[in-house]
């Protein structure tokens, strides 16, 4: 038994090391390798055409829509739910907290599973769970059942972010990944925009149970599951290789179109990487990432930003409903600027990430004394000293200050007696600042997501899962406490305090900027030393 446990723990370490080496290999060698179209027939990183990549990204983005939709469609209904089940709204708000907790924990299961057993199978399993949870919620009539099925709903939808990011990591190179992640985030955030409007409308005319029937009938059953089952191919590189391995069983979509016949017909191109054996302890893989200093800095700062945004969003319905005299439908409408800003933030950040990467690449070429315009082949193993974290965090210098100033300004708009006296027209300044908060917070999160996928492409779903874990668990604590804090100190001081908390954690971002590359080199040296030692031990055993 001890030997089996040790073997499972070794498997955890092996998966993490493979992820790290894969990440580092994307940038490793003494001299940069320059791509040349005339060098031969080496297989491309992935054979999907740009059009096919966009199709796949669209499907996983549509699946990711439920990550935000399932949470935000619920916000306008909180006062109505409290009245319907005769419970205080602060207790009903705990269903949001429960949702966020399980939304943070669940990817730690789904992420490693998808990294070992496939993206497609994981997507199908999670949406079956999601479908059953919505049916349960549609019949819930008390707080206890709401909490249980909201937790199950979170488990079902949580995988869409980590597994979706894993799919993008499978089929894209680091140079093109920023744009795809921007679209992934933008379509996903569509739920941020339309969810509350739909939720407010349904609650006003059909009651809060209608929200969950909407998710069951229109979305879960007829749209996303169909697209995934019929069209989404397996992309995990240990199963599908670079898109040339012939898929079978559950990994094969019902409609499979060969997009590169030459590669499929060439047996030499059917390359896949070794598959890791799945063990229960492999679920620890996402937590292993937290031991790395660069990961901890990136995730903690991103989680604080996400928490402040979540506290503002979750407190909006009750705050505006009582202060400005809004109906359920109007309460849903006030989330619209927030949602639109989330979409614009993620999509704009995708373009910004690609631009920042090009600028960083140009600086790198100059430092390496390579001719301007030299194309670095990011699909190959090279560039140990390429500053990938600086490329991804380059625009943080203006995003973070705008976020902090917007949060501080928001505190005065919700605490102003003059604006409150205006009733409904008084919400405009607060909504404008909410839009700025949403834009900058989602931009910061998109940067973090791109950086995590770049650093650990060998386990991109697990890396994204730990990102989700950090922000959802800390965010859940913030959402649980926000109403208490607001009641104790008032709206104005509370939100100014939240802005101050972000400022206190800014040194983490500075540390990531200054020391990230050194930390990465130390990690590579540590892993190379360990691999050399293991190789020596193996050679000694063979000699014996």
C-alpha positions in Angstrom: 0.0 0.0 0.0 2.8 2.4 0.9 4.4 1.7 -2.5 1.2 2.4 -4.3 0.8 5.7 -2.4 4.3 6.7 -3.2 3.8 5.8 -6.8 0.7 8.1 -7.0 2.6 10.9 -5.3 5.4 10.5 -7.8 2.8 10.7 -10.6 1.7 14.1 -9.2 5.2 15.4 -9.2 5.8 14.0 -12.7 2.8 15.7 -14.1 3.9 19.0 -12.6 7.4 18.6 -13.9 6.2 17.8 -17.3 4.1 20.9 -17.3 7.0 23.0 -16.1 9.4 21.5 -18.6 6.9 21.9 -21.4 6.5 25.5 -20.4 10.2 26.1 -20.1 10.9 24.2 -23.3 8.8 26.7 -25.2 11.6 29.1 -24.3 14.8 27.0 -23.8 18.1 26.9 -25.6 21.4 28.8 -25.5 20.7 30.4 -28.8 17.3 31.3 -30.3 16.1 29.0 -33.0 14.9 30.9 -36.0 12.1 29.6 -38.2 12.9 29.0 -41.8 10.3 27.9 -44.4 13.1 26.1 -46.3 14.4 24.0 -43.4 12.4 20.9 -44.2 9.2 19.2 -43.2 9.0 19.4 -39.4 5.5 19.1 -38.2 3.7 22.3 -37.3 2.6 22.9 -33.7 -1.0 22.2 -34.8 -2.5 21.5 -38.2 -5.8 23.3 -37.7 -6.2 26.2 -40.0 -6.9 29.6 -38.5 -10.6 29.2 -39.5 -10.8 25.9 -37.7 -9.1 27.3 -34.6 -11.7 30.1 -34.5 -14.5 27.5 -34.7 -13.1 25.5 -31.8 -12.5 28.7 -29.8 -16.1 29.8 -30.5 -17.5 26.5 -29.2 -15.4 26.5 -25.9 -16.2 30.2 -25.5 -19.9 29.5 -25.8 -19.5 26.8 -23.1 -17.6 29.3 -21.0 -20.6 31.6 -21.3 -22.2 29.7 -18.5 -19.4 30.5 -16.0 -20.7 34.1 -15.8 -24.3 33.6 -17.0 -25.1 31.1 -14.2 -23.9 33.5 -11.6 -25.1 36.8 -12.9 -28.5 35.8 -14.1 -29.2 35.1 -10.5 -28.2 38.5 -9.0 -31.4 40.5 -9.8 -33.5 37.7 -8.3 -32.0 37.8 -4.9 -34.6 40.2 -3.4 -37.4 38.2 -5.0 -36.0 34.9 -3.7 -35.7 36.3 -0.2 -39.4 37.3 -0.3 -40.5 34.0 -1.9 -38.9 31.8 0.8 -39.4 34.3 3.6 -35.7 34.6 4.4 -33.4 37.6 5.0 -31.5 38.7 1.9 -28.1 38.3 3.7 -28.8 34.6 4.0 -29.9 34.3 0.4 -26.6 35.9 -0.5 -24.9 32.9 0.9 -26.1 31.0 -2.1 -23.8 33.2 -4.1 -20.9 32.5 -1.7 -21.6 28.7 -1.9 -21.6 29.0 -5.7 -18.2 30.7 -5.8 -16.6 28.3 -3.3 -17.5 25.3 -5.4 -16.7 27.1 -8.6 -13.3 27.6 -7.2 -12.8 24.0 -5.9 -14.3 22.0 -8.8 -11.7 22.9 -11.5 -9.1 21.2 -9.3 -11.0 18.0 -10.2 -11.9 18.8 -13.8 -8.5 20.4 -14.8 -6.2 17.4 -14.0 -8.9 15.1 -15.4 -9.0 17.0 -18.7 -5.2 17.2 -18.8 -5.0 13.3 -18.6 -8.2 12.0 -20.0 -9.2 14.6 -22.6 -11.0 17.9 -23.0 -14.1 16.6 -24.8 -15.0 13.9 -22.3 -14.6 16.4 -19.4 -16.8 19.0 -21.2 -19.6 16.4 -21.7 -19.5 15.2 -18.1 -19.6 18.7 -16.6 -22.6 19.8 -18.7 -24.5 16.7 -17.7 -23.9 17.7 -14.1 -24.9 21.2 -14.9 -28.1 20.1 -16.6 -29.2 18.0 -13.6 -28.4 20.9 -11.2 -30.6 23.3 -13.1 -33.5 20.9 -13.0 -33.0 20.6 -9.2 -32.9 24.4 -8.8 -36.1 24.7 -10.8 -37.9 22.7 -8.2 -36.2 24.2 -5.1 -38.5 25.9 -2.6 -36.3 26.4 0.4 -32.8 27.8 1.2 -31.2 24.4 1.9 -32.1 23.0 -1.5 -31.1 26.2 -3.2 -27.6 25.9 -1.6 -27.2 22.2 -2.5 -28.2 22.6 -6.1 -26.3 25.9 -6.5 -23.2 24.1 -5.4 -23.9 21.3 -7.9 -24.5 23.9 -10.6 -21.1 25.5 -9.8 -19.4 22.1 -10.1 -21.0 21.6 -13.5 -20.0 25.0 -14.9 -16.7 25.5 -13.3 -14.7 23.4 -15.8 -15.6 25.6 -18.7 -12.9 28.1 -18.0 -10.0 25.8 -17.2 -10.8 23.2 -19.8 -11.5 25.9 -22.4 -8.2 27.5 -21.7 -6.6 24.0 -22.0 -8.2 23.6 -25.5 -6.7 27.0 -26.6 -3.3 26.0 -25.2 -3.5 22.7 -27.2 -4.0 24.3 -30.6 -2.3 27.7 -30.4 1.3 28.9 -30.1 2.3 31.5 -27.5 2.6 34.2 -30.1 -1.0 33.9 -31.3 -2.6 32.9 -28.0 -3.4 36.4 -26.7 -6.0 37.1 -29.4 -7.7 33.8 -29.0 -7.9 34.2 -25.2 -9.3 37.7 -25.7 -12.2 36.3 -27.8 -12.6 33.4 -25.4 -13.0 35.9 -22.5 -15.2 38.3 -24.6 -17.8 35.7 -25.6 -17.7 34.2 -22.1 -18.4 37.6 -20.6 -21.5 37.9 -22.8 -23.3 36.3 -19.8 -22.0 39.1 -17.7 -24.0 41.5 -19.9 -27.2 39.7 -20.8 -27.5 37.4 -17.8 -28.8 40.0 -15.3 -31.2 41.5 -17.9 -32.6 38.0 -18.7 -32.8 37.2 -15.0 -34.5 40.4 -14.1 -37.1 40.0 -16.9 -37.9 36.3 -16.1 -38.1 37.1 -12.3 -40.5 40.0 -13.0 -42.9 37.9 -15.1 -42.3 34.2 -14.3 -40.7 34.1 -10.9 -37.2 33.1 -10.0 -37.8 29.4 -10.9 -38.2 30.4 -14.5 -34.5 31.3 -14.6 -33.4 27.7 -14.2 -36.0 26.4 -16.6 -34.5 28.9 -19.1 -31.1 27.4 -18.5 -32.3 23.9 -18.9 -34.5 24.2 -22.0 -32.9 26.9 -24.1 -29.3 26.7 -23.2 -28.0 23.5 -21.5 -30.0 21.0 -23.5 -30.5 22.5 -27.0 -27.4 24.6 -27.6 -24.1 23.9 -25.9 -24.3 20.1 -25.4 -25.3 19.8 -29.1 -22.3 21.8 -30.3 -19.8 19.9 -28.0 -21.1 16.4 -28.8 -21.5 17.0 -32.6 -18.7 19.4 -33.5 -15.9 19.7 -30.8 -12.9 17.4 -31.5 -10.5 16.2 -28.8 -7.5 18.5 -28.7 -5.5 17.2 -25.8 -2.0 16.6 -27.3 -1.4 13.3 -25.5 -4.5 12.0 -27.4 -4.8 14.1 -30.6 -1.2 15.1 -31.1 -1.0 18.2 -33.3 -4.4 17.4 -34.8 -3.2 14.6 -37.0 -4.0 11.6 -34.8 -7.2 9.8 -36.0 -9.7 10.1 -33.2 -11.9 7.3 -31.9 -14.6 6.7 -29.4 -15.7 9.5 -27.1 -12.8 11.7 -28.5 -14.3 11.8 -31.9 -17.1 14.3 -32.6 -20.2 13.1 -34.5 -19.2 15.3 -37.4 -15.5 15.1 -38.0 -14.1 17.0 -41.0 -10.5 16.3 -42.0 -8.9 19.7 -42.4 -5.4 18.6 -43.4 -5.6 15.4 -45.5 -1.9 15.4 -46.2 -1.0 15.3 -42.5 -3.6 12.6 -41.7 -2.4 10.4 -44.6 1.2 10.7 -43.4 1.8 8.1 -40.6 5.0 9.9 -39.6 3.0 13.0 -38.6 0.7 11.1 -36.2 2.5 12.4 -33.1 1.2 12.4 -29.6 2.8 12.8 -26.3 2.8 10.1 -23.6 -0.3 10.0 -21.5 0.0 10.2 -17.8 -1.8 7.6 -15.6 -4.7 9.1 -13.8 -4.6 8.7 -10.0 -6.6 10.3 -7.2 -3.5 12.1 -6.0 -3.1 13.7 -9.4 -5.9 16.0 -8.3 -3.3 17.7 -6.2 -1.5 19.0 -9.3 -3.2 22.4 -9.3 -2.3 22.9 -5.6 1.4 22.1 -6.4 1.5 25.2 -8.6 0.8 27.4 -5.5 4.3 26.5 -4.1 5.9 28.5 -6.9 6.7 32.1 -6.0 5.8 33.6 -9.4 2.5 31.7 -9.5 1.6 32.8 -6.0 2.3 36.5 -6.7 0.3 36.4 -10.0 -2.7 34.5 -8.6 -3.0 36.4 -5.3 -3.0 39.8 -6.9 -5.5 38.8 -9.6 -7.7 37.2 -6.9 -7.8 40.4 -4.9 -8.8 42.4 -8.0 -11.5 39.8 -8.8 -12.7 39.8 -5.2 -13.2 43.6 -5.1 -15.1 43.5 -8.4 -17.3 40.5 -7.1 -18.1 42.4 -3.9 -19.3 45.4 -5.9 -21.4 43.2 -8.3 -23.0 41.1 -5.7 -24.0 44.1 -3.6 -25.5 46.0 -6.5 -28.9 44.4 -6.6 -29.8 45.0 -2.9 -28.1 48.4 -2.8 -29.7 49.9 -5.9 -33.1 48.2 -5.3 -33.5 49.9 -2.0 -31.7 53.2 -2.5 -32.9 54.1 -6.0 -36.3 52.3 -5.9 -35.8 49.9 -8.9 -38.1 47.1 -9.9 -36.8 43.5 -10.5 -36.5 44.1 -14.3 -34.8 47.5 -13.8 -32.4 45.9 -11.3 -31.4 43.5 -14.1 -30.9 46.3 -16.5 -28.4 48.1 -14.3 -26.0 45.2 -14.8 -25.9 45.8 -18.5 -23.0 48.5 -18.5 -21.0 46.2 -16.3 -21.5 43.2 -18.6 -20.7 45.2 -21.8 -17.6 46.6 -20.2 -16.5 43.0 -19.4 -16.9 42.0 -23.0 -15.0 45.0 -24.3 -12.3 44.6 -21.6 -11.5 41.0 -22.5 -11.7 41.5 -26.3 -9.5 44.6 -26.2 -7.0 42.9 -23.9 -6.6 40.1 -26.4 -5.4 42.7 -29.0 -3.3 44.5 -26.4 -1.7 41.2 -25.4 -0.7 40.5 -29.0 0.7 44.0 -29.4 2.6 43.8 -26.1 4.1 40.5 -27.2 5.3 41.9 -30.5 6.9 44.9 -28.7 8.6 42.6 -26.2 9.8 40.3 -29.0 11.3 43.3 -30.9 13.2 44.3 -27.7 14.4 40.8 -27.3 15.6 40.6 -30.9 17.6 43.9 -30.4 19.1 42.6 -27.1 20.1 39.3 -28.9 21.6 41.3 -31.8 19.3 39.6 -34.3 18.1 41.5 -37.4 14.7 43.3 -37.0 11.9 41.3 -38.4 13.5 37.9 -37.6 10.7 35.5 -37.0 11.1 33.4 -33.8 9.4 30.0 -34.1 7.4 29.9 -30.9 6.1 26.4 -31.5 9.6 25.0 -30.9 11.7 24.6 -27.8 13.9 27.6 -27.2 14.3 31.1 -25.6 15.1 30.4 -22.0 15.6 34.1 -21.3 12.5 35.4 -23.2 10.6 37.7 -20.7 7.2 36.2 -21.2 5.8 37.6 -18.0 6.8 41.2 -18.9 5.2 40.7 -22.3 1.9 39.7 -20.6 2.0 42.3 -17.8 3.3 45.2 -19.9 -0.1 47.2 -19.8 -0.6 46.7 -16.0 0.9 50.1 -15.3 -2.3 51.9 -16.5 -4.9 49.2 -15.9 -4.3 48.9 -12.1 -4.4 52.6 -11.3 -7.6 53.1 -13.3 -9.2 50.2 -11.4 -8.2 51.6 -8.0 -9.4 55.1 -8.9 -12.7 53.8 -10.2 -13.4 51.8 -7.1 -12.6 54.8 -4.9 -14.8 57.0 -7.0 -17.7 54.5 -7.0 -17.8 54.8 -3.2 -18.9 58.5 -3.5 -21.6 57.8 -6.1 -23.4 55.3 -4.0 -23.0 57.3 -0.8 -24.1 60.7 -2.2 -27.4 62.0 -0.7 -27.9 64.2 -3.8 -27.7 61.3 -6.2 -29.9 59.1 -4.0 -32.5 61.9 -3.9 -32.7 61.8 -7.7 -33.9 58.2 -7.4 -33.6 56.4 -10.8 -31.6 59.0 -12.7 -29.1 59.0 -9.8 -27.7 55.6 -10.8 -25.9 56.9 -13.9 -22.6 58.0 -12.3 -22.3 54.8 -10.3 -23.0 52.7 -13.4 -20.4 54.6 -15.4 -17.8 53.8 -12.8 -19.0 50.2 -12.5 -18.2 49.9 -16.3 -14.7 51.1 -15.7 -14.2 48.7 -12.8 -15.5 45.8 -14.9 -13.3 46.7 -17.9 -10.1 47.0 -16.0 -10.7 44.0 -13.7 -11.5 41.6 -16.6 -8.5 43.0 -18.5 -6.2 42.2 -15.5 -7.8 38.7 -15.2 -7.2 38.0 -19.0 -3.6 39.0 -18.6 -3.2 36.6 -15.7 -4.9 33.8 -17.6 -2.7 34.2 -20.6 0.4 34.2 -18.4 -0.6 31.0 -16.6 -1.2 29.2 -19.9 2.1 30.4 -21.3 4.0 29.3 -18.3 2.5 25.8 -18.1 1.1 24.7 -21.5 1.8 21.1 -20.6 -0.9 21.3 -18.0 -2.8 24.4 -19.1 -6.2 23.3 -17.7 -4.6 22.6 -14.3 -2.8 25.9 -14.3 -6.1 27.7 -15.2 -7.8 25.7 -12.5 -5.5 26.9 -9.8 -6.1 30.5 -11.1 -9.8 29.9 -10.8 -9.4 28.3 -7.3 -7.6 31.4 -5.9 -9.9 34.0 -7.2 -13.2 32.1 -6.5 -12.3 31.1 -2.9 -11.0 34.6 -2.0 -13.9 36.1 -3.9 -16.4 33.9 -2.0 -15.0 35.2 1.3 -15.4 38.8 0.1 -18.9 38.3 -1.1 -19.9 36.7 2.2 -18.5 39.7 4.1 -19.5 42.6 1.9 -23.0 43.1 3.2 -21.7 43.0 6.8 -18.9 45.5 6.0 -21.3 47.9 4.3 -23.8 47.7 7.2 -21.1 48.4 9.7 -19.1 51.2 8.1 -21.4 52.5 5.3 -21.1 52.3 1.5 -18.6 55.1 1.0 -15.9 54.1 3.5 -16.4 50.4 2.6 -15.6 50.8 -1.1 -12.7 53.3 -0.4 -11.3 50.6 1.9 -11.6 48.0 -0.9 -9.6 50.3 -3.2 -7.0 50.6 -0.5 -6.7 46.8 -0.2 -5.8 46.6 -3.9 -3.0 49.2 -3.4 -1.6 47.2 -0.5 -1.2 44.1 -2.7 0.4 46.0 -5.7 3.9 45.0 -4.5 3.1 41.5 -5.6 2.7 42.7 -9.1 6.0 44.6 -8.9 7.8 41.4 -7.6 6.4 39.4 -10.5 7.7 42.0 -12.9 11.2 42.3 -11.3 12.0 38.7 -10.3 9.8 36.4 -12.4 12.5 35.4 -14.9 15.0 34.7 -12.1 12.5 32.5 -10.4 11.8 30.6 -13.6 15.6 30.0 -14.2 15.9 28.7 -10.6 13.0 26.4 -11.1 14.5 25.0 -14.4 17.8 24.5 -12.7 16.2 22.7 -9.8 14.2 20.4 -12.2 17.2 19.8 -14.4 19.3 18.8 -11.3 16.6 16.5 -10.1 16.3 14.9 -13.6 20.0 14.4 -13.8 20.1 12.8 -10.4 17.3 10.5 -11.3 19.1 9.6 -14.5 22.3 8.8 -12.5 20.3 6.5 -10.2 18.7 4.7 -13.1 22.2 4.2 -14.7 23.6 2.8 -11.5 20.7 0.3 -11.1 21.3 -0.8 -14.7 25.0 -1.4 -14.0 24.1 -3.5 -11.0 
